[in-house]
Amino acid sequence: MAGFADSSVILLAGLIAGMMNAAAGGGSFVTVPALIFVGVPSVAANMSSTVALYPGSIASAWVFRGRLRTVLAIPIWALFLSTLAGGFGGALLLLFTPNSAFDRIVPWLLLAGSLAFAFAPAIGARLQRHFRPNAAFLLAVQFVLGIYGGYFGGAVGILMMAVWSVLGLGEIQSMNGLKVVLVAAANTVAVVCFAVAGQVVWRVALEMMAAAAAGGYLGARLSLRLRSSQIRAAICVLNFLIAAVFLWTRR
């Protein structure tokens, strides 16, 4: 019964996370806590989560393939390579992080990501009045976001879109395609590093992967039908609930 219960948690978390990542982001807020809940050590849970959510990103990218937009006329391949390089740095950083240290970091990463998801667009709108970034700035920020994506990744997609909001792109739907591709870039190299390091718990990762792929496709379809405000409100509530539970249980 315990195995069935664990599998149910893993599958449901994967489905919800895949839908969240396709709609706006924050899927790892669900998958990492779920994997820790079923007994996977925290660093391995983060790595297994990254691997599990990767096919969902690809499924979502397929849905958005005709909606990609450039930012500041920067070629998509340049943004992709910058994010890819950052993802490699973040993955290496995670590989050298002890479980004990990551256990202490996770609740605060969840809280920081929740706050970023909720308030980054508003902050971006304010910054837009006073600051006009150039192409070099955007590529540097994509590299830093790639590091965060390779290390943890919670709300990395919404952080990307907050930066792009400063450049005048405000609607979630208009940025989702590019966001999904660049999050996949950060995750691509991370997945390879984690697999080579042998720290992925493949049994749970593969279960979650199937559910996340289905969720990624469904979430992308759903996001094309819902308003940005509806998507953001639902995910904000879920993110803060999960962050609050983790902060409470890890006291």
BELTA-V973563 format. One record per residue. RES is the residue in three letters. OMEGA is omega in whole degrees, -180 to 180 (* if undefined). D_FIRST is the distance of its C-alpha to the first C-alpha in Angstrom with 1 decimal. Layout:
[[RES & OMEGA & D_FIRST] [RES & OMEGA & D_FIRST]]
This chain:
[[MET & -180 & 0.0] [ALA & 180 & 3.8] [GLY & 178 & 5.4] [PHE & 179 & 5.1] [ALA & 179 & 6.1] [ASP & 179 & 8.5] [SER & 179 & 9.8] [SER & 178 & 10.5] [VAL & -178 & 12.4] [ILE & -178 & 14.2] [LEU & -180 & 15.2] [LEU & 179 & 16.4] [ALA & 179 & 18.2] [GLY & 180 & 19.9] [LEU & -179 & 21.1] [ILE & -178 & 22.5] [ALA & 178 & 24.0] [GLY & 178 & 25.7] [MET & 180 & 27.2] [MET & -178 & 28.4] [ASN & 179 & 30.0] [ALA & -175 & 31.8] [ALA & -179 & 33.0] [ALA & -180 & 34.3] [GLY & 176 & 32.1] [GLY & -178 & 29.8] [GLY & -179 & 26.6] [SER & 174 & 25.8] [PHE & 180 & 25.7] [VAL & -171 & 22.2] [THR & -179 & 20.9] [VAL & 176 & 22.1] [PRO & -180 & 20.5] [ALA & 180 & 17.2] [LEU & 176 & 17.2] [ILE & 180 & 18.4] [PHE & -179 & 15.7] [VAL & 171 & 12.9] [GLY & 178 & 15.2] [VAL & 177 & 17.9] [PRO & -167 & 21.4] [SER & -180 & 23.6] [VAL & 177 & 26.1] [ALA & 177 & 23.8] [ALA & 180 & 21.8] [ASN & 179 & 25.1] [MET & -180 & 26.1] [SER & 177 & 22.9] [SER & 180 & 23.3] [THR & 179 & 26.8] [VAL & -176 & 26.1] [ALA & -176 & 23.3] [LEU & -176 & 25.7] [TYR & 179 & 28.7] [PRO & 177 & 28.4] [GLY & 177 & 28.0] [SER & 180 & 31.4] [ILE & 179 & 32.9] [ALA & 179 & 31.8] [SER & 179 & 33.2] [ALA & 178 & 36.4] [TRP & 180 & 36.9] [VAL & -176 & 37.0] [PHE & -170 & 39.4] [ARG & -179 & 41.5] [GLY & -174 & 44.6] [ARG & -180 & 44.5] [LEU & 178 & 45.0] [ARG & 175 & 47.6] [THR & 177 & 49.5] [VAL & -177 & 50.3] [LEU & 179 & 53.8] [ALA & 176 & 54.5] [ILE & 178 & 52.6] [PRO & -179 & 51.4] [ILE & -179 & 47.7] [TRP & 179 & 47.7] [ALA & 176 & 49.2] [LEU & 180 & 46.5] [PHE & -178 & 43.9] [LEU & 178 & 45.4] [SER & 179 & 45.7] [THR & 179 & 42.1] [LEU & 179 & 41.0] [ALA & 177 & 43.1] [GLY & 179 & 41.6] [GLY & 177 & 38.0] [PHE & 178 & 39.0] [GLY & 179 & 40.2] [GLY & 179 & 37.1] [ALA & 178 & 34.8] [LEU & 179 & 37.0] [LEU & 180 & 36.9] [LEU & -179 & 33.1] [LEU & -178 & 33.0] [PHE & 178 & 35.3] [THR & 179 & 33.4] [PRO & 178 & 31.6] [ASN & -178 & 28.1] [SER & 179 & 29.6] [ALA & -178 & 32.2] [PHE & 176 & 29.8] [ASP & -180 & 27.6] [ARG & -176 & 30.7] [ILE & -171 & 31.8] [VAL & -178 & 28.7] [PRO & -179 & 29.0] [TRP & 173 & 32.7] [LEU & 178 & 32.3] [LEU & 179 & 30.0] [LEU & -180 & 32.6] [ALA & 179 & 35.5] [GLY & 178 & 33.9] [SER & 178 & 33.2] [LEU & 179 & 36.9] [ALA & 180 & 38.1] [PHE & -175 & 36.3] [ALA & -168 & 37.7] [PHE & -178 & 41.3] [ALA & 179 & 42.2] [PRO & 179 & 43.7] [ALA & 178 & 45.9] [ILE & 179 & 47.0] [GLY & 179 & 47.7] [ALA & 178 & 49.9] [ARG & -180 & 51.9] [LEU & -178 & 52.3] [GLN & -180 & 53.6] [ARG & -172 & 56.6] [HIS & -172 & 57.7] [PHE & 179 & 56.4] [ARG & -178 & 56.7] [PRO & 176 & 54.7] [ASN & -176 & 56.0] [ALA & -180 & 54.4] [ALA & 178 & 54.4] [PHE & -178 & 52.5] [LEU & 179 & 49.8] [LEU & 178 & 49.3] [ALA & 179 & 49.1] [VAL & 178 & 46.5] [GLN & 177 & 44.4] [PHE & 179 & 44.5] [VAL & 178 & 43.2] [LEU & 175 & 40.5] [GLY & 177 & 39.5] [ILE & 179 & 39.1] [TYR & 180 & 36.9] [GLY & 179 & 34.9] [GLY & -178 & 34.4] [TYR & -178 & 33.5] [PHE & 172 & 31.1] [GLY & 180 & 32.0] [GLY & 180 & 30.9] [ALA & 180 & 33.5] [VAL & 179 & 35.7] [GLY & -180 & 36.3] [ILE & 175 & 37.6] [LEU & 176 & 39.7] [MET & -177 & 41.2] [MET & 176 & 42.0] [ALA & 177 & 43.5] [VAL & -180 & 45.9] [TRP & 177 & 46.8] [SER & 177 & 47.4] [VAL & -179 & 50.2] [LEU & 173 & 51.8] [GLY & 176 & 51.9] [LEU & -169 & 48.8] [GLY & -173 & 47.0] [GLU & 180 & 44.7] [ILE & -177 & 41.1] [GLN & -177 & 41.5] [SER & -177 & 44.6] [MET & -171 & 42.9] [ASN & -178 & 39.4] [GLY & 180 & 40.2] [LEU & 179 & 41.9] [LYS & -179 & 39.3] [VAL & -180 & 36.5] [VAL & -177 & 38.6] [LEU & 173 & 39.4] [VAL & 177 & 35.9] [ALA & 178 & 35.0] [ALA & 179 & 37.9] [ALA & -177 & 36.7] [ASN & -177 & 33.2] [THR & -178 & 34.7] [VAL & 178 & 36.2] [ALA & 179 & 33.4] [VAL & -180 & 30.9] [VAL & -180 & 33.3] [CYS & -177 & 33.8] [PHE & 179 & 30.2] [ALA & 180 & 29.5] [VAL & -179 & 32.6] [ALA & 176 & 31.6] [GLY & -178 & 28.4] [GLN & 178 & 26.3] [VAL & 175 & 24.1] [VAL & -167 & 20.4] [TRP & -178 & 20.6] [ARG & -179 & 17.0] [VAL & -179 & 16.1] [ALA & -179 & 19.7] [LEU & 175 & 19.8] [GLU & -179 & 16.8] [MET & -178 & 18.4] [MET & -179 & 21.8] [ALA & -180 & 21.3] [ALA & -179 & 20.3] [ALA & 178 & 23.1] [ALA & 177 & 25.6] [ALA & 179 & 25.0] [GLY & 179 & 25.1] [GLY & 179 & 28.3] [TYR & -179 & 30.1] [LEU & -180 & 29.1] [GLY & 178 & 30.0] [ALA & 177 & 33.3] [ARG & -178 & 34.2] [LEU & -177 & 33.3] [SER & 178 & 35.3] [LEU & -178 & 38.4] [ARG & -176 & 38.2] [LEU & 176 & 37.6] [ARG & 179 & 40.1] [SER & -178 & 39.7] [SER & 179 & 39.7] [GLN & 179 & 36.7] [ILE & -176 & 34.7] [ARG & -178 & 35.7] [ALA & -179 & 35.1] [ALA & -178 & 31.5] [ILE & 177 & 30.6] [CYS & -179 & 32.6] [VAL & -179 & 30.7] [LEU & -180 & 27.2] [ASN & -178 & 28.6] [PHE & 177 & 30.1] [LEU & -179 & 27.0] [ILE & 178 & 24.9] [ALA & -180 & 27.9] [ALA & 179 & 28.3] [VAL & -179 & 24.7] [PHE & 178 & 25.1] [LEU & -179 & 28.5] [TRP & -175 & 27.4] [THR & -178 & 24.4] [ARG & 179 & 26.5] [ARG & * & 29.5]]
